[in-house]
Amino acid sequence: MFYYFSRFLVRLALPIYLKKLCVANFDKLPKGAPLLLASNHPDSFFDAVVIGSVLEQPIHTLTRGDVFRKKAAAFWLRQINLIPVFRGSEGRQYLKNHDVTAQESHDALKQGDAVVVFSEGICVNEWRLRPLGKGTARMAYKIWYGDDALKSMKVIPTGLNYENFRGPGKRVFLRFGDAIGCDDIQTSPQEYEKWLRDFNDILDRKMNAEILTIPAEASIADRDQQLSEFFDKCAPQKKESNVVLGAIGWIGRMIHLPLYSFFRNKTAKLTARSVFYDSVLFGMLMYLYPVIVALLSIIIAAFAGWEVGLGLFVGLPLLAWVGSKY
């Protein structure tokens, strides 16, 4: 229930937070097949938010296991379908959880849900695909050739491309590549290590086709030019100049500026402007903003009547939306 409530909030909040979300090749996703989405990982938990916002079926996201160590955090993370992945470097005591992770992923695919795995293994705010780990290949092998095999499962190379990684007002280009089926790997499953390498070669090539690549050594001017050229394909719909909407948008931004500044500063302190910045800022705004609006509306309604309170409850989010677009 909390997952569906969160997805509802995401679909309301994302159009305000983002300048534009473009999706390429969504119509090419296999219909009726279990989907393992192999994605790059440039913006922490926000990556799963973007992917989950466009898919109709629920998604289950493989996430670094250390964030599950506190029971309270683990409980809420489970409510939004996150599956912990513990690496061997985190301690031998967690190795036994690998089979649990694989089984949970397998169960989710069997019931028709999608599973998202971040194939690079780590999150870095950058515009390129990092070397792939073997985790996605091992998972695909187990699902295709292990117990209770799902031969119909398709691996979807997925590319997340961000205009920037620092707050609202950006464009995001989500691109789905050509599906990979078990028959696409010509190596015999009996040659396990070679099979993993060949799978990764195919996945790497297909993911790179969907991801903007800007070398780390590129100058700021070169980087900005490449970003501009890439996101020209994800341009917001041109709107005719409208003085009234422009004025309403300015009012909306000014009204929300103190609240947004508070959340922005709080997020900067909590994350030290790390790779978690976008995720935490969006999460705080998505969950806490409706609560704040509801409380203000109740207080105003108590003094000025329910009509005024209801108007505030509807009007503030509308002002936020207009302020993000005009």
Backbone hydrogen bonds, N-H to C=O, Kabsch-Sander energy under -0.5 kcal/mol:
donor,donor_aa,acceptor,acceptor_aa,energy
5,F,1,M,-2.2
6,S,2,F,-2.6
7,R,3,Y,-2.6
8,F,4,Y,-2.0
9,L,5,F,-2.1
10,V,6,S,-2.7
11,R,7,R,-2.3
12,L,8,F,-1.2
13,A,9,L,-3.0
14,L,10,V,-3.1
16,I,13,A,-1.0
17,Y,13,A,-2.5
18,L,14,L,-2.9
19,K,170,K,-2.4
20,K,170,K,-1.3
22,C,20,K,-0.5
22,C,172,V,-2.9
24,A,174,L,-2.6
28,K,25,N,-1.3
29,L,26,F,-1.5
35,L,113,D,-0.6
36,L,154,K,-2.8
37,L,35,L,-0.6
37,L,115,V,-2.9
38,A,36,L,-0.7
38,A,156,I,-1.8
39,S,37,L,-0.8
39,S,117,V,-2.4
40,N,158,T,-1.1
46,F,43,D,-1.3
47,D,44,S,-1.8
49,V,45,F,-1.5
50,V,46,F,-2.2
51,I,47,D,-2.2
52,G,48,A,-2.9
53,S,49,V,-1.4
54,V,50,V,-0.6
54,V,51,I,-1.3
55,L,51,I,-1.0
60,H,114,A,-2.3
61,T,81,N,-1.9
62,L,60,H,-0.5
62,L,116,V,-2.6
63,T,83,I,-3.0
65,G,85,V,-2.8
67,V,64,R,-1.0
68,F,65,G,-2.0
69,R,66,D,-1.1
74,A,70,K,-2.9
75,F,71,K,-2.3
76,W,72,A,-1.7
77,L,73,A,-2.5
78,R,74,A,-2.1
79,Q,75,F,-1.2
80,I,76,W,-0.8
80,I,77,L,-0.7
81,N,78,R,-1.7
82,L,77,L,-1.8
83,I,61,T,-3.1
85,V,63,T,-2.6
90,E,87,R,-2.0
91,G,88,G,-1.7
94,Y,91,G,-1.7
95,L,92,R,-1.5
97,N,94,Y,-1.6
98,H,95,L,-1.7
99,D,96,K,-0.5
100,V,96,K,-0.6
101,T,97,N,-2.5
102,A,98,H,-2.3
103,Q,99,D,-2.4
104,E,100,V,-2.6
105,S,101,T,-2.2
106,H,102,A,-2.4
107,D,103,Q,-2.6
108,A,104,E,-2.1
109,L,105,S,-2.2
110,K,106,H,-2.2
111,Q,107,D,-1.4
112,G,109,L,-1.6
113,D,108,A,-2.1
114,A,58,P,-2.6
115,V,35,L,-2.4
116,V,60,H,-3.0
117,V,37,L,-2.7
117,V,115,V,-0.5
119,S,39,S,-1.5
119,S,117,V,-1.0
120,E,39,S,-0.6
121,G,118,F,-1.4
124,V,41,H,-1.1
126,E,124,V,-1.6
128,R,126,E,-0.8
130,R,128,R,-0.6
133,G,119,S,-2.3
138,R,134,K,-2.7
139,M,135,G,-2.3
140,A,136,T,-2.7
141,Y,137,A,-2.6
142,K,138,R,-2.4
143,I,139,M,-2.3
144,W,140,A,-2.5
145,Y,141,Y,-2.9
146,G,142,K,-1.8
149,A,146,G,-0.7
150,L,143,I,-3.2
151,K,149,A,-0.6
153,M,150,L,-1.4
154,K,34,P,-2.7
155,V,180,I,-2.7
156,I,36,L,-2.6
156,I,154,K,-0.5
158,T,38,A,-2.9
159,G,175,R,-3.2
160,L,158,T,-0.5
161,N,159,G,-0.5
161,N,173,F,-1.6
163,E,171,R,-2.1
169,G,17,Y,-2.6
170,K,17,Y,-0.5
172,V,20,K,-2.5
173,F,161,N,-2.8
174,L,22,C,-3.1
174,L,172,V,-0.6
175,R,159,G,-2.7
175,R,173,F,-0.6
176,F,24,A,-2.2
177,G,157,P,-3.6
180,I,155,V,-2.7
181,G,179,A,-0.5
184,D,181,G,-1.8
185,I,182,C,-0.9
186,Q,184,D,-0.8
191,E,188,S,-1.9
192,Y,190,Q,-1.4
195,W,191,E,-2.9
196,L,192,Y,-2.3
197,R,193,E,-2.0
198,D,194,K,-2.6
199,F,195,W,-2.5
200,N,196,L,-2.4
201,D,197,R,-2.1
202,I,198,D,-2.0
203,L,199,F,-2.8
204,D,200,N,-3.0
205,R,201,D,-2.0
206,K,202,I,-2.3
207,M,203,L,-2.7
208,N,204,D,-2.4
209,A,205,R,-1.2
210,E,207,M,-1.8
211,I,208,N,-0.9
214,I,127,W,-3.7
214,I,212,L,-0.6
218,A,215,P,-1.8
223,R,219,S,-2.9
224,D,220,I,-2.7
225,Q,221,A,-2.0
226,Q,222,D,-2.5
227,L,223,R,-2.5
228,S,224,D,-2.3
229,E,225,Q,-2.4
230,F,226,Q,-2.4
231,F,227,L,-2.7
232,D,228,S,-0.8
233,K,230,F,-1.2
234,C,231,F,-1.6
235,A,232,D,-0.8
246,G,242,N,-2.5
247,A,243,V,-2.4
248,I,244,V,-2.6
249,G,245,L,-2.9
250,W,246,G,-2.1
251,I,247,A,-2.3
252,G,248,I,-2.7
253,R,249,G,-2.3
254,M,250,W,-2.3
255,I,251,I,-2.6
256,H,252,G,-1.8
257,L,253,R,-1.2
260,Y,256,H,-3.1
261,S,257,L,-2.9
262,F,258,P,-1.8
263,F,259,L,-2.1
264,R,260,Y,-2.9
265,N,261,S,-2.5
266,K,262,F,-2.5
267,T,263,F,-2.6
268,A,264,R,-2.1
269,K,265,N,-1.8
270,L,266,K,-2.3
271,T,267,T,-2.5
272,A,268,A,-1.3
273,R,268,A,-0.5
274,S,271,T,-1.3
277,Y,274,S,-1.9
280,V,276,F,-2.7
281,L,277,Y,-2.5
282,F,278,D,-2.6
283,G,279,S,-2.5
284,M,280,V,-2.7
285,L,281,L,-2.3
286,M,282,F,-2.9
287,Y,283,G,-2.4
288,L,284,M,-2.4
289,Y,284,M,-0.6
289,Y,285,L,-1.4
291,V,287,Y,-0.6
292,I,288,L,-2.6
293,V,289,Y,-2.7
294,A,290,P,-2.5
295,L,291,V,-2.6
296,L,292,I,-2.5
297,S,293,V,-2.3
298,I,294,A,-2.2
299,I,295,L,-2.3
300,I,296,L,-2.7
301,A,297,S,-2.5
302,A,298,I,-1.8
303,F,299,I,-1.1
303,F,300,I,-0.6
304,A,300,I,-3.5
305,G,301,A,-1.7
309,G,305,G,-1.9
310,L,306,W,-2.8
311,G,307,E,-2.2
312,L,308,V,-2.3
313,F,309,G,-2.2
314,V,310,L,-2.1
315,G,311,G,-3.0
316,L,312,L,-2.3
318,L,314,V,-1.4
319,L,315,G,-2.6
320,A,316,L,-2.2
321,W,317,P,-2.3
322,V,318,L,-2.8
323,G,319,L,-2.6
324,S,320,A,-1.3
325,K,321,W,-1.0
325,K,322,V,-0.7
326,Y,322,V,-2.4
